Amino acid sequence: MPEPLDARLRDEDALDEIEMTSNLMIAASESDGELPQDEIDRILGVA
């Protein structure tokens, strides 16, 4: 049986960045055209 992952190897900042990028990619793929800048900012948490 494999050993459980060491919790010290988790990089919360990298995981947050991956989640934001994934959310942006999903929104872009569901959009009929370009995403408005305010929508991109909202997804990335800068608005």
CYANA upper distance limits for C-alpha pairs under 8 A (distance plus 0.5 A):
  5 LEU  CA      9 LEU  CA      8.10
  6 ASP  CA     10 ARG  CA      8.30
 11 ASP  CA     15 LEU  CA      6.77
 12 GLU  CA     16 ASP  CA      6.59
 13 ASP  CA     17 GLU  CA      6.71
 14 ALA  CA     18 ILE  CA      6.65
 15 LEU  CA     19 GLU  CA      6.71
 16 ASP  CA     20 MET  CA      6.73
 17 GLU  CA     21 THR  CA      6.61
 18 ILE  CA     22 SER  CA      6.53
 19 GLU  CA     23 ASN  CA      6.64
 20 MET  CA     24 LEU  CA      6.67
 20 MET  CA     43 ILE  CA      7.27
 20 MET  CA     44 LEU  CA      6.33
 21 THR  CA     25 MET  CA      6.64
 21 THR  CA     44 LEU  CA      8.43
 22 SER  CA     26 ILE  CA      6.65
 23 ASN  CA     27 ALA  CA      6.68
 23 ASN  CA     43 ILE  CA      7.28
 24 LEU  CA     28 ALA  CA      6.60
 24 LEU  CA     40 ILE  CA      7.50
 24 LEU  CA     43 ILE  CA      6.80
 24 LEU  CA     44 LEU  CA      8.01
 25 MET  CA     29 SER  CA      6.59
 26 ILE  CA     30 GLU  CA      6.75
 27 ALA  CA     31 SER  CA      6.69
 27 ALA  CA     35 LEU  CA      8.39
 28 ALA  CA     34 GLU  CA      7.81
 28 ALA  CA     35 LEU  CA      6.95
 31 SER  CA     35 LEU  CA      7.32
 35 LEU  CA     39 GLU  CA      6.89
 35 LEU  CA     40 ILE  CA      7.08
 36 PRO  CA     40 ILE  CA      7.00
 37 GLN  CA     41 ASP  CA      6.59
 38 ASP  CA     42 ARG  CA      6.61
 38 ASP  CA     47 ALA  CA      7.63
 39 GLU  CA     43 ILE  CA      6.72
 40 ILE  CA     44 LEU  CA      6.67
 41 ASP  CA     45 GLY  CA      6.42
 41 ASP  CA     46 VAL  CA      5.56
 41 ASP  CA     47 ALA  CA      5.69
 42 ARG  CA     46 VAL  CA      6.62
 42 ARG  CA     47 ALA  CA      5.65
